[in-house]
Amino acid sequence: MSMQQAKTSGLHSHPIKDKGSFRQSFTQSSFWTALISFITVLVVWEVIVRLFHVRPIILPAPSAIFIEFFTHSSFFLPHAWVTLYEAMLGFLLGMIVAIGLGILLSHSAMLEKFLLPLAVLANVTPIMAIAPLFILWFGFGSLPKILIAAIITFFPMLVNSIAGFRSINENHYEYMQSLFASKKEVFLKLRVPNSLPYLFSAAKTCVSLSVMGAVVGEWTGSTAGLGNVILMASNYMQMNRMFAAIFVLAFMGVSLTQIVRLIELKVLSWHTSIYMHKNR
């Protein structure tokens, strides 16, 4: 048995049954259940607001929020693009740095003891305390928001990357050692495939957190972005506009998480958890 056959029989033991299973996974019951739940919440919200005559300054009706968005979509969409741009660059930056550092720490216990406490310290520091410093250091442009989004993304990706690169099957490792596989081959053919479920698990959480990081940066100091829209609308008591911006942010976070999930289903089609998910 060759090294490639071992990888196929051990790690990639569950092939996809048909080409349509990837598309079908998107339309499974969980998606429709979430959609129905969301619509139900909006309907109940609308009924409560109208039935009890809730003042719009306290809680606007969903219908008024949607009217605000579609009437002024040319206002919201450029701001949404700014926030999306900052969040995605921050997400990619935090992910790249975290994975690179995770590779180093997973191979060196000494480096882990030295650097991981510093990463924990950065993670527990309130982001609202760091954001004003970034504005002072880097100005009011996109860079401070990107860095804040990267910091929020960094720690979960780092922890999961360390765990992923270390979570290898001992039998597979010993088999590759018996074939005199190099460290590079062990890393590429064993550690990387086994780390992918951990990395995607963190990415599904961090991609939405990066949006939150961009918004926090925009609250601290900006002239564009949905965070700025929410802050200005709150100051002027424009509740429809504020809730519309919040809805756009929520839609952005859910959409980005779903995109990462679809990529995971495609990339990890061989993994047991994905195989079982597709055949439920």
C-alpha positions in Angstrom: 0.0 0.0 0.0 1.4 3.4 -1.0 1.3 6.6 1.1 -1.4 8.0 -1.1 -3.5 4.9 -0.7 -3.2 5.2 3.1 -4.3 8.8 3.0 -7.3 7.8 0.8 -8.3 4.8 2.9 -7.7 6.5 6.3 -8.5 10.2 6.0 -10.6 10.3 2.9 -12.8 7.2 3.7 -16.1 8.7 2.7 -16.4 9.9 -0.9 -19.3 12.0 -2.1 -22.1 9.9 -3.6 -23.1 12.3 -6.4 -22.2 15.7 -7.7 -25.5 17.2 -6.6 -25.0 16.5 -2.9 -23.1 19.8 -2.4 -26.0 21.8 -3.7 -28.5 19.7 -1.9 -26.7 20.4 1.4 -27.5 24.1 1.1 -31.3 23.4 0.8 -31.6 20.9 3.6 -34.2 21.3 6.3 -32.0 23.3 8.7 -31.8 26.2 6.2 -35.5 26.4 5.7 -36.1 26.0 9.4 -33.9 29.0 10.1 -35.7 31.0 7.4 -39.1 30.2 8.7 -38.0 31.1 12.2 -36.7 34.4 11.0 -40.0 35.2 9.2 -42.0 34.2 12.2 -40.0 36.5 14.4 -40.6 39.4 12.0 -44.4 38.7 11.8 -44.7 38.5 15.6 -42.7 41.7 15.9 -44.9 43.5 13.4 -48.1 42.3 15.2 -46.9 43.4 18.6 -45.9 46.8 17.4 -49.2 47.4 15.7 -51.4 45.8 18.4 -49.9 47.6 21.3 -49.2 50.9 19.4 -45.5 50.9 20.2 -44.0 54.2 19.5 -41.5 54.1 16.5 -38.9 55.9 18.6 -39.0 52.9 21.0 -39.3 50.0 18.5 -40.1 50.5 14.8 -42.1 47.9 12.9 -40.2 45.6 10.5 -42.3 46.9 7.6 -41.1 50.5 8.4 -37.5 49.3 8.6 -37.7 47.5 5.2 -39.3 50.6 3.7 -36.4 52.7 5.0 -33.8 50.4 3.5 -35.4 50.0 0.1 -36.2 53.7 -0.2 -32.7 54.7 0.7 -30.7 51.7 -0.6 -28.4 54.0 -2.5 -27.4 55.4 0.9 -27.0 52.1 2.7 -25.1 50.0 0.1 -21.9 52.2 -0.1 -21.7 52.2 3.7 -22.2 48.4 3.7 -19.4 48.0 1.1 -17.0 50.0 3.4 -17.8 47.8 6.4 -17.6 44.6 4.3 -14.2 45.7 2.9 -12.8 46.4 6.3 -14.2 43.2 7.8 -12.9 40.9 5.0 -9.4 42.3 5.0 -9.3 42.1 8.8 -10.6 38.5 8.7 -8.0 37.5 6.1 -5.1 39.3 7.9 -6.0 37.7 11.3 -6.5 34.3 9.7 -3.2 34.3 7.9 -1.2 35.5 10.9 -3.0 33.1 13.2 -2.4 30.0 10.9 1.2 30.9 10.4 1.8 31.3 14.1 -0.2 28.2 14.8 2.1 26.2 12.6 5.1 27.4 14.6 3.5 26.9 18.0 2.2 23.4 17.2 5.8 22.4 16.5 7.5 24.1 19.4 6.3 23.8 23.0 8.8 26.4 24.1 7.4 29.0 21.6 3.9 28.1 22.8 4.8 28.8 26.4 6.3 32.1 25.5 3.9 33.5 22.9 0.5 32.0 23.8 0.2 34.0 27.0 0.8 37.2 25.0 -2.0 36.1 22.6 -4.3 35.5 25.5 -3.5 38.9 27.0 -4.3 40.6 23.6 -7.6 38.6 23.5 -8.8 39.5 27.0 -8.0 43.2 26.5 -11.3 45.0 25.8 -11.4 46.0 22.1 -13.1 49.3 23.0 -10.0 50.2 24.9 -7.7 49.4 22.0 -9.8 51.0 19.2 -9.1 54.7 20.2 -5.4 54.0 20.3 -5.5 52.7 16.8 -7.4 55.8 15.6 -4.7 58.0 17.2 -1.8 55.9 15.7 -3.2 55.2 12.2 -5.8 57.9 11.6 -9.5 57.8 10.6 -9.0 55.6 7.4 -9.7 51.9 6.9 -6.5 50.6 8.5 -7.6 50.9 12.2 -10.8 49.1 11.4 -9.0 46.4 9.5 -6.6 45.9 12.4 -9.4 45.7 15.0 -11.2 43.1 12.9 -7.9 41.2 12.6 -7.4 41.2 16.3 -10.9 39.8 17.0 -10.3 37.1 14.3 -6.8 36.2 15.5 -7.2 34.3 18.8 -9.9 31.8 17.9 -8.1 31.0 14.7 -4.8 30.6 16.6 -6.2 28.2 19.2 -8.0 26.1 16.6 -5.0 26.0 14.3 -2.7 24.8 17.1 -5.2 22.1 18.0 -5.7 21.1 14.4 -2.1 20.8 13.4 -1.5 18.6 16.5 -4.6 16.4 16.1 -3.1 13.7 13.9 -3.9 10.0 14.0 -1.0 8.3 15.7 -1.3 5.2 13.5 -1.2 7.3 10.4 1.8 9.2 11.7 3.7 5.9 12.5 2.8 4.5 9.1 4.2 7.6 7.3 7.3 7.4 9.5 7.8 3.7 8.4 7.8 4.9 4.8 10.5 7.5 5.8 8.2 10.4 5.0 9.9 13.8 5.4 8.6 16.4 7.8 7.2 18.3 4.8 5.3 15.3 3.6 3.9 14.6 7.1 2.8 18.3 7.3 1.2 18.5 3.9 -0.4 15.0 3.7 -1.3 14.5 7.4 -1.3 17.6 9.5 -2.9 20.0 7.0 -5.9 17.7 6.1 -6.5 17.0 9.8 -6.3 20.7 10.7 -8.9 21.8 8.1 -12.1 20.9 10.2 -10.6 22.9 13.1 -9.8 25.9 10.9 -13.2 26.0 9.2 -14.9 25.7 12.6 -13.0 28.8 13.7 -13.6 30.6 10.4 -17.3 30.2 10.6 -17.2 32.1 14.0 -14.5 34.6 13.1 -16.0 35.8 9.8 -19.0 37.3 11.6 -16.8 38.5 14.5 -14.7 40.4 11.9 -17.8 42.4 10.9 -18.3 43.3 14.6 -14.7 44.4 14.8 -15.1 46.7 11.8 -18.2 48.2 13.3 -16.4 48.8 16.7 -13.7 50.6 14.8 -16.2 52.7 12.9 -17.9 53.7 16.2 -14.6 55.0 17.5 -13.9 57.3 14.6 -15.1 57.2 10.9 -17.0 59.0 8.3 -18.3 55.9 6.5 -19.5 52.4 7.2 -22.5 50.9 8.8 -21.1 51.5 12.3 -21.0 55.2 11.5 -24.6 55.0 10.2 -25.8 53.4 13.4 -24.0 55.9 15.6 -25.3 59.0 13.7 -28.8 57.6 13.5 -28.8 56.9 17.2 -27.7 60.5 18.0 -30.5 61.9 15.9 -33.1 59.4 17.0 -33.6 58.0 13.5 -34.7 54.6 14.6 -35.8 53.3 11.2 -32.4 54.0 9.8 -30.5 52.6 12.7 -32.5 49.3 12.6 -32.1 49.1 8.9 -28.3 49.3 9.3 -28.5 46.7 12.0 -30.5 44.4 9.7 -27.9 44.9 6.9 -25.1 43.9 9.4 -27.0 40.9 10.5 -27.6 39.8 6.9 -23.9 40.4 6.1 -22.8 38.2 9.1 -25.2 35.4 8.2 -24.3 35.5 4.5 -20.6 35.4 5.2 -21.0 32.5 7.6 -23.0 30.6 5.1 -20.4 31.2 2.4 -17.7 29.8 4.7 -19.9 26.8 5.4 -20.5 26.1 1.7 -16.7 26.3 1.1 -16.3 23.9 4.0 -18.8 21.4 2.5 -16.9 21.5 -0.8 -13.3 21.3 0.6 -14.1 18.8 3.4 -16.3 16.5 1.3 -14.1 13.6 2.4 -14.4 14.2 6.1 -16.7 12.0 8.2 -18.7 14.9 9.7 -19.5 16.3 6.3 -20.4 12.9 4.9 -22.8 12.2 7.7 -24.3 15.7 7.4 -25.0 15.2 3.7 -26.6 11.8 4.3 -28.9 12.6 7.2 
